[in-house]
Structure formats: C-alpha cells, structure tokens
Amino acid sequence: MKPYRVEYVQLAGWQTDEVGLWVAENEDWLLLRSIPADYVVDGYALIVKKHIVSRRPHRGRKQVEQVLKLKGIQPGVPPGFVFLDLVDMMRWVERQYGLVEFADEEESTFFGWVKETDAVHLWVDTLGPDCTVSVRDDDNPPFMLSEIQLLRFDTDYFNSMKLLWQHKSRPKQLKPSIN
C-alpha cells in the first residue's frame, strides 16, 4: 500500500519548502503532486534528490493530508511515467506534455525544449513569459546539468504557457474579403 503523506522538502539554496503529496521515489528522484498553497494540488514536481537538504514533517501536515483525502486527491503516477536519468526525464516530460519546465535555483524557472546535451551541459530553446522562443545558439550559455534541481509539469501555469505558445505559433488565417 502506498503511503499517503505530505512532504515538506528543502532544496539547497532555496528559502521556501517544496510541498507536495508523495507519489513515488527512487534513489535519484522524488515525485510529488505539487501543493503550491494550502490545499491546492497543481501538477507534479520531480525533484533531483541530491539537491535535497532536508525532508521534514510540518505541524499542519496531518490537516493538509485530511483535506486532500476528503477532496479525493490521490497520489497517482502520471500515465506512462517511469524514472529515467535527468536528460531522458526532461525529454519524457517534453514528449508527454509538449514542453519541459525546470529550475536550477529557486528564482529561476525555465520553459522550453531540449536541443542538445553532452555529459555536463544542456542547451535548450527557451519559451519566455510572453511566449517568444529563444533558439539555442552560441550566444546563449548552456545550463549545467548538475545544477538542475527540479522539473515541473502539468501545472496550471505550465499548461497555460503551452496553450498560449500553441495559439501564438498557429499560422494566421486570412480574413475573407468582402466585396
């Protein structure tokens, strides 16, 4: 039987905890149903465990667990999910959800598509908040794979960014002329 517990996770260099309903974990990853505020469940957070400083109980955890149970929220694994290495995990999220969101520090979240990797670096075409795409080139430095701390997917903001990007990238339809 799967445990039903809310996790409060402190990441290296982060001031606030990453909070979520425990879903699954292995030696490298912790998968949570993300809880951004109180009793709101919004998508998933996939945390790279080597960046976890602590996992500790919180005094309000039992009440949050009770409310989530009353709401019928289950700690289910997304369809087709399996634990992979970081790059393959990012590519899985991109294939399943249309793009990938990742963070290398608390205040730096990026959306985009994996373009190229080597053993140390990650090059990404990024999607800005205004849904403009910055294509990977030699002027944009790569990300360090070892610094990526978490992936997020299927959140409301994530899905909104994807929808807006899809809408903006659609070919413009010609308006019919009235004669």
ZIDAFEN-V701045 format. One record per backbone hydrogen bond with DSSP energy under -0.5 kcal/mol. NH is the residue of the N-H (numbers start at 1). CO is the residue of the C=O. If there is no record, write none. Layout:
NH_CO, NH_CO
This chain:
5_3, 7_20, 8_56, 9_7, 9_18, 10_54, 11_9, 12_51, 14_11, 18_9, 19_17, 20_7, 21_33, 22_5, 22_20, 23_31, 24_31, 26_29, 30_47, 31_24, 32_30, 32_45, 33_21, 34_32, 34_43, 35_19, 36_34, 37_40, 40_37, 41_39, 42_34, 42_40, 44_153, 45_32, 46_151, 47_30, 47_45, 48_149, 49_28, 49_47, 51_48, 52_49, 53_10, 54_10, 56_8, 61_58, 64_60, 65_61, 66_62, 67_63, 68_64, 69_65, 70_66, 71_67, 72_68, 72_69, 73_68, 76_74, 81_78, 89_85, 90_86, 91_87, 92_88, 93_89, 94_90, 95_91, 96_92, 97_93, 98_94, 100_112, 101_152, 102_110, 103_150, 104_108, 105_108, 108_105, 109_107, 110_102, 112_100, 113_125, 115_123, 116_123, 118_121, 122_143, 123_116, 125_113, 126_124, 126_134, 127_111, 128_126, 128_132, 131_128, 134_126, 135_133, 140_137, 141_139, 143_122, 145_120, 145_143, 147_144, 148_144, 148_145, 149_103, 150_103, 151_46, 152_101, 153_44, 159_155, 160_156, 161_157, 162_158, 163_159, 164_160, 165_161, 166_162, 167_163, 168_164, 169_165, 170_166, 170_167, 179_177
